[in-house]
Amino acid sequence: MSLFARIYRGAGRAFAPWKNGGGETAEILCVPQGAGFDTFHWRISTAKVAQSGPFSSFPGVRRNLTVIDGGPMRLSFPDGTVQELGAQAEPFAFSGEIGCGCDLLGPELLDLNVMVRAPYRAEVFRGAPRRPSTGALTCLVFALSELPDIGLDRHDLVVLSEAEEVATLAPHAAQLITVEISAA
């Protein structure tokens, strides 16, 4: 029996072309299940970035990217904002409807992509989860490496349901990315 409410295993994830065809993505979790790019409430995926180019536009969506392998990359926005993201960088949130260019500055990379539409919000950070805040709908954790003592493989995503799970994950903080989804 698993320690976690639900585990979405990283092994065998199927990649499909990006909305704009410029890369590949593997959906991990989508709410509501089976929703398309224009109808999801929130979506968590990984994406392969193998070349420079524009990111897909997602009107009404707040995006949050975290490089998990490879890179780095530089994101450029029309207002002149530039953000460099590498494998150790903190997650970066931005509007999905704003044009975003990507310059790959190193080898191919894999990122964790969390996208939400209002009224939902996502807080994404490196490290173990804290106690969920008031209004949190769900708390999820992404494993950056193998964690055999707690039954997680590299790139597994788990849904937390109990406070005990938070304490179990604390010693592994350096190998985790936490995603907390809440409603505004």
C-alpha positions in Angstrom: 0.0 0.0 0.0 1.3 3.4 -0.9 1.9 6.2 1.6 0.3 8.7 -0.8 -3.3 9.4 -1.9 -2.4 9.0 -5.6 0.8 8.6 -7.5 1.2 9.7 -11.2 4.3 7.7 -12.2 6.9 9.4 -14.4 8.0 6.2 -16.1 6.4 5.7 -19.5 4.8 9.2 -19.8 3.8 9.8 -23.4 5.0 13.1 -25.1 2.9 14.9 -27.7 3.5 18.1 -29.7 3.0 21.5 -28.1 0.0 23.5 -28.9 2.2 25.5 -31.4 4.2 22.5 -32.5 7.5 23.9 -31.3 8.2 21.2 -28.6 6.8 18.3 -26.8 4.7 17.9 -23.6 3.6 15.1 -21.4 0.4 15.7 -19.5 0.5 14.4 -15.9 -2.7 15.7 -14.5 -5.6 17.8 -15.9 -8.7 19.1 -14.1 -11.3 18.4 -15.3 -9.9 15.1 -16.6 -9.8 15.0 -20.4 -10.2 18.8 -20.9 -8.5 20.3 -23.9 -6.0 23.2 -24.0 -8.9 25.7 -24.1 -11.1 24.2 -21.3 -8.9 23.0 -18.5 -9.2 24.6 -15.0 -5.6 23.6 -14.1 -3.0 21.3 -15.7 0.4 19.9 -14.7 2.8 18.6 -17.4 6.4 18.2 -18.3 7.8 19.7 -21.5 10.9 19.0 -23.6 12.6 22.1 -24.9 15.1 21.1 -27.6 15.4 24.3 -29.5 14.9 28.1 -29.2 11.5 29.5 -30.3 8.2 30.9 -29.1 6.1 29.3 -26.4 2.4 28.6 -27.1 -0.1 31.3 -26.1 -2.7 30.4 -23.4 -5.1 33.3 -23.0 -6.5 33.6 -19.5 -3.9 31.1 -18.1 -1.3 31.8 -15.4 1.8 29.6 -16.1 4.6 28.5 -13.7 7.7 26.9 -15.1 10.5 25.1 -13.3 13.5 23.6 -15.2 14.1 20.1 -13.8 16.8 18.8 -16.1 19.2 20.3 -18.5 19.2 23.9 -19.8 19.4 26.8 -19.0 16.9 28.8 -21.1 16.1 32.5 -21.3 12.5 33.7 -21.6 11.9 37.1 -23.2 8.7 39.1 -23.0 7.4 42.0 -25.2 7.8 44.5 -22.2 11.6 43.8 -22.1 11.4 41.5 -19.2 14.0 38.7 -19.4 14.2 35.7 -17.1 16.9 33.0 -17.1 15.9 29.6 -15.8 18.2 26.7 -15.1 18.0 23.4 -13.2 18.6 25.1 -9.8 16.4 28.2 -10.4 13.3 28.9 -8.5 10.0 28.4 -10.3 8.9 31.3 -12.5 5.3 32.5 -12.9 4.0 34.5 -15.9 0.9 35.2 -17.9 0.2 32.6 -20.6 -1.4 35.1 -22.9 1.7 37.3 -23.2 4.0 36.4 -26.1 7.0 34.6 -24.7 10.2 33.8 -26.6 12.6 31.1 -25.4 16.3 31.0 -26.1 17.9 27.6 -25.2 21.3 28.5 -23.7 22.6 24.9 -23.1 21.5 21.4 -23.8 17.9 20.2 -24.2 15.9 20.7 -21.1 12.9 19.3 -19.3 10.6 21.6 -17.4 7.6 21.2 -15.0 4.8 23.3 -16.3 1.8 24.2 -14.0 -1.0 26.2 -15.6 -4.2 27.5 -14.0 -7.2 29.6 -15.0 -9.0 31.9 -12.7 -10.4 31.5 -10.2 -7.7 28.9 -9.5 -4.2 29.9 -8.3 -1.0 27.8 -8.1 1.9 28.3 -5.7 5.0 26.4 -6.9 8.2 26.2 -4.9 11.3 24.0 -4.5 11.2 22.0 -1.3 9.0 20.0 0.9 5.3 21.0 1.4 4.2 23.1 4.3 0.9 22.7 5.9 -1.6 23.6 3.1 -2.9 27.1 3.4 -6.6 28.0 4.0 -8.4 27.7 0.7 -6.0 25.0 -0.7 -7.8 22.5 -2.9 -4.9 20.2 -3.3 -1.2 19.8 -2.6 1.0 17.9 -4.9 4.7 17.0 -4.9 7.0 16.3 -7.8 10.1 14.1 -7.2 13.3 15.3 -8.8 15.2 12.1 -8.0 14.7 8.5 -6.9 13.3 8.4 -3.3 13.1 4.6 -2.7 12.6 4.9 1.1 9.2 6.5 0.4 8.3 4.7 -2.8 8.9 7.5 -5.3 10.7 7.2 -8.6 12.3 10.1 -10.4 9.6 12.5 -11.9 6.7 10.9 -10.1 3.9 13.4 -9.0 2.0 12.6 -5.8 -1.2 14.0 -4.4 -1.1 14.5 -0.7 -4.1 13.9 1.5 -2.8 13.7 5.1 -0.6 15.9 7.3 1.6 12.8 8.1 2.7 12.8 4.5 4.1 16.4 4.9 6.4 15.2 7.8 7.5 12.1 5.8 8.6 14.3 2.9 10.5 17.0 4.9 13.8 15.1 4.9 13.7 15.0 1.1 13.1 18.7 0.6 16.1 19.2 -1.8 14.6 16.6 -4.2 11.1 18.0 -4.3 9.0 20.6 -6.0 5.7 21.4 -4.3 2.5 22.6 -6.1 -0.4 23.9 -4.1 -3.6 24.6 -6.0 -6.2 26.9 -4.4 -9.3 28.9 -5.4 -9.3 32.6 -5.3 
